[in-house]
Amino acid sequence: MTSAHLSQVKDIYNHYIKHTHINFETNPYNDDYMLEWFEQFDHSGRYHAYVAVENEQVFGFALSQKFRPKPAYSTSIEVTFYLTEAAAGKGLGKKLGHHLLGNLKHQDINRAYAAIALPNAASVGLHKSLGFIEAALLSQVGRKFDKFYDVAYLEYQFS
Ligand SMILES: CC(C)(COP(=O)(O)OP(=O)(O)OC[C@H]1O[C@@H](n2cnc3c(N)ncnc32)[C@H](O)[C@@H]1OP(=O)(O)O)[C@@H](O)C(=O)NCCC(=O)NCCS
């Protein structure tokens, strides 16, 4: 991902923010936010951002981000995958997942987590097919559109 992709990445995020429970953000992202957000990624470290692009159109993205701020958590990361609705269900998520995990395996990372607001069969299916296992279930941990949602944490064990 480069800064040239941020506008399309924002549009993909905002679709799910505005219309679904999948992302617990309630306000759409704007361009200033995206620029600041992009500063967290450093491909020589633990935090990576990749896009799936064809003819300059972004069809999806894969991220590794800080799991929690306190330093002892730094060997854990949180991963995130988003595709356009049209690109979903055709194997692209799995391709991005293998690419992301492959590029992270030489880093000093012990666990990757995915936080999945339920229901989300595609995300659970993707992570399980990448080798993630169930780690925790937080019941009714978030409320969006006046409804409570559970979040499943799935973990990937690098070693
Ligand atoms: C979640 C997402 C990234 C998955 O990527 P995808 O390209 O749709 O998934 P793939 O086609 O690569 O499928 C990967 C695996 O999940 C399974 N899967 C995909 N969609 C599924 C569905 N709707 N129900 C059940 N399993 C599903 C596939 O069968 C495959 O398993 P297999 O390898 O054992 O055959 C994509 O659907 C998406 O962007 N959804 C909306 C945003 C989102 O939910 N992001 C995750 C936030 S936690």
The ligand as an SDF file (V2000), in Angstrom:
LIG
                    3D

 48 50  0  0  0  0  0  0  0  0999 V2000
  -13.5550  -11.6340    5.0550 C   0  0  0  0  0  0  0  0  0  0  0  0
  -12.9570  -11.5510    3.6680 C   0  0  0  0  0  0  0  0  0  0  0  0
  -11.6560  -10.7370    3.6950 C   0  0  0  0  0  0  0  0  0  0  0  0
  -12.6270  -13.0000    3.2150 C   0  0  0  0  0  0  0  0  0  0  0  0
  -11.9920  -12.9730    1.9520 O   0  0  0  0  0  0  0  0  0  0  0  0
  -12.6170  -13.8060    0.7220 P   0  0  0  0  0  0  0  0  0  0  0  0
  -11.8050  -13.5420   -0.4840 O   0  0  0  0  0  0  0  0  0  0  0  0
  -14.0620  -13.5130    0.6620 O   0  0  0  0  0  0  0  0  0  0  0  0
  -12.3970  -15.2880    1.2140 O   0  0  0  0  0  0  0  0  0  0  0  0
  -11.8100  -16.4580    0.3190 P   0  0  0  0  0  0  0  0  0  0  0  0
  -12.6340  -16.5900   -0.9240 O   0  0  0  0  0  0  0  0  0  0  0  0
  -10.3400  -16.2930    0.1670 O   0  0  0  0  0  0  0  0  0  0  0  0
  -12.1200  -17.7390    1.2230 O   0  0  0  0  0  0  0  0  0  0  0  0
  -11.2520  -18.1050    2.2740 C   0  0  0  0  0  0  0  0  0  0  0  0
  -11.9020  -19.2540    3.0390 C   0  0  0  0  0  0  0  0  0  0  0  0
  -13.0860  -18.7940    3.7050 O   0  0  0  0  0  0  0  0  0  0  0  0
  -14.2140  -19.5210    3.2510 C   0  0  0  0  0  0  0  0  0  0  0  0
  -15.3280  -18.5810    3.0710 N   0  0  0  0  0  0  0  0  0  0  0  0
  -15.3240  -17.4750    2.2980 C   0  0  0  0  0  0  0  0  0  0  0  0
  -16.5300  -16.8790    2.3490 N   0  0  0  0  0  0  0  0  0  0  0  0
  -17.2910  -17.6390    3.1730 C   0  0  0  0  0  0  0  0  0  0  0  0
  -18.6220  -17.5330    3.6200 C   0  0  0  0  0  0  0  0  0  0  0  0
  -19.4150  -16.5200    3.2380 N   0  0  0  0  0  0  0  0  0  0  0  0
  -19.0890  -18.4850    4.4660 N   0  0  0  0  0  0  0  0  0  0  0  0
  -18.2910  -19.5070    4.8760 C   0  0  0  0  0  0  0  0  0  0  0  0
  -17.0060  -19.6530    4.4810 N   0  0  0  0  0  0  0  0  0  0  0  0
  -16.5210  -18.7280    3.6360 C   0  0  0  0  0  0  0  0  0  0  0  0
  -13.8250  -20.1270    1.9440 C   0  0  0  0  0  0  0  0  0  0  0  0
  -14.5560  -21.3040    1.6640 O   0  0  0  0  0  0  0  0  0  0  0  0
  -12.3390  -20.3900    2.1440 C   0  0  0  0  0  0  0  0  0  0  0  0
  -12.1540  -21.5800    2.8920 O   0  0  0  0  0  0  0  0  0  0  0  0
  -11.2740  -22.8030    2.2880 P   0  0  0  0  0  0  0  0  0  0  0  0
   -9.8880  -22.2450    2.0890 O   0  0  0  0  0  0  0  0  0  0  0  0
  -11.3460  -23.8360    3.3600 O   0  0  0  0  0  0  0  0  0  0  0  0
  -11.9210  -23.1740    1.0050 O   0  0  0  0  0  0  0  0  0  0  0  0
  -13.9510  -10.9110    2.6470 C   0  0  0  0  0  0  0  0  0  0  0  0
  -15.0720  -11.7350    2.5030 O   0  0  0  0  0  0  0  0  0  0  0  0
  -14.3750   -9.5120    3.0630 C   0  0  0  0  0  0  0  0  0  0  0  0
  -13.6770   -8.5560    2.7790 O   0  0  0  0  0  0  0  0  0  0  0  0
  -15.5430   -9.4110    3.7330 N   0  0  0  0  0  0  0  0  0  0  0  0
  -16.0510   -8.1070    4.1850 C   0  0  0  0  0  0  0  0  0  0  0  0
  -15.1030   -7.4000    5.1560 C   0  0  0  0  0  0  0  0  0  0  0  0
  -14.7960   -8.2670    6.3650 C   0  0  0  0  0  0  0  0  0  0  0  0
  -15.6540   -8.9450    6.9110 O   0  0  0  0  0  0  0  0  0  0  0  0
  -13.5260   -8.2120    6.8000 N   0  0  0  0  0  0  0  0  0  0  0  0
  -13.0880   -8.9330    7.9810 C   0  0  0  0  0  0  0  0  0  0  0  0
  -13.3010   -8.1080    9.1950 C   0  0  0  0  0  0  0  0  0  0  0  0
  -12.9920   -9.0700   10.6760 S   0  0  0  0  0  0  0  0  0  0  0  0
  1  2  1  0
  2  3  1  0
  2  4  1  0
  2 36  1  0
  4  5  1  0
  5  6  1  0
  6  7  2  0
  6  8  1  0
  6  9  1  0
  9 10  1  0
 10 11  2  0
 10 12  1  0
 10 13  1  0
 13 14  1  0
 14 15  1  0
 15 16  1  0
 15 30  1  0
 16 17  1  0
 17 18  1  0
 17 28  1  0
 18 19  1  0
 18 27  1  0
 19 20  2  0
 20 21  1  0
 21 22  1  0
 21 27  2  0
 22 23  1  0
 22 24  2  0
 24 25  1  0
 25 26  2  0
 26 27  1  0
 28 29  1  0
 28 30  1  0
 30 31  1  0
 31 32  1  0
 32 33  2  0
 32 34  1  0
 32 35  1  0
 36 37  1  0
 36 38  1  0
 38 39  2  0
 38 40  1  0
 40 41  1  0
 41 42  1  0
 42 43  1  0
 43 44  2  0
 43 45  1  0
 45 46  1  0
 46 47  1  0
 47 48  1  0
M  END
$$$$
